[in-house]
């Protein structure tokens, strides 16, 4: 998933194709909760450029972030699926970022000699077939 900026429709940035982090430092930024990898990756991108964003709200899940942006409470940088499933039908605009945000690497940990339940095994096989590189 790539990281993108989401803003409410009608926001002055909504019509742009790309935006630089420097253009966002005075905007009210909604971040993931403290201690989350996503939050740290977004903040690192700002800090690497000597920038301090204006963090106004924090929450736990992308769906909540999207709802907060849609309600006009701020803007956010979130990882989005290429299909647009997270933002489709929402009153927000998606804007590409000029600066890369480090990806979040995920994995599945299994105990040695553990037998998975049938649903867990199916989920693992689906995940491997869909996301293995």
N, C-alpha and C positions, 0 to 999 in steps of 0.2 A: 504494500500500500504506500502511496506517496502522500506526503504532507502537503496540505493546501490551507489557504486562508479562507475562512467563511465569514461573511458579513451579512447584515440584514439587507434585504432588497431595498433599494433607494439610498443606501449608504454611498458616500462620495467615492469610495473605492470600488463599488460593485461593478462598474462598467470596464474596469481595467483588465487587461489580459494577464499582466504580471505585476508584482509589487515587491519592493525591497523591504527588508526588515527595518531599515532606517526610516521608512515612511510610516512605520507602525508604532513608534515609541510613545507617542502621545495619545494613542487610542486605548480605550479601556479593554484590557485583554482578559479573557476567560481562560483559565488553565485547568489542567487536571489537578487532583489533590496532591498535597505535599507527600513526598516519598515515592511518587509514581515515576516510572521510567519515561513516559510520554512528557510529563512536565519537565523533567530534567533535560531531555533532548531539545525541547523548545527553548528553555532558558539558556542552555549551552550555546545555541545558535546565536542568540542575542549577545551573550557575554563574549563570545569569540570575536565579535565586531566592536567590542567596547560599548555596547548599548545596554540600557536598563529599561525594560518594558514597564508599562503602567498596569500592574496586575490588580484587577478589581474584584474578581470572583474566582472561586475554585469549586470544582465538583468532581464526581467520581467516574462518570461514564460519558461516552461520546454522544449518546442520545440526549442526555441532559444538556451537554454543551450546545448541541444543535438547537434545542428548544430555547435555551437562554439567548443565543444569538438571534434566533427568529423573533424573540420577544423584544429585541432591541437593547438588551442589557450589556452588550459589548461585542467584540469580535473574537475569533479564536483560530488557532492553528491546530488542525486535526489530521490524523491519517485517514484517508478515504479510499474506498474500493473503487477501481476503475469503472465498475458498472453503475455507479451513482446511487446505489441502493440506500445509502444512509441519508442522502440529501434530496432524493427525488420527491417532488410534490411539496417541498418545504419552501417557505417564503424567505429564502436566503440566496446569496450569490456565492459561487466558488471562484476563487482567484488563485492562480498559480503563484508560487513563491520564486523569487529570483535567487534565493539562497537555499542550499540543501539543508534539510534537517536529518540527522542520523536516523536510520531505520530502527525499529524495535525488533529485535530478534527474539523469537519465541521457540519453544521446544516442548517436547513431551518426555517426562521422566518416567521410566518403568523400573520396578524392582526386579532384580534377577530372579528367575524361576517363578515369577508371579503369573498366574493364569488369568487372563482378562475375561470379563463377562462377554457374552456375544455382542451386546450393544457397544461396549467399549472397544472391542476388536474391530467392529464395523466402522466406528468413528475414526479409529487410528488408521485403518486402511484407506478410508476416504481422504483423510488429511494427508497421508503420504502421497496418494495419487494426484491430489489437487495442488499441493504446495511443495513437494520435494523438487529440488533443482538438480 
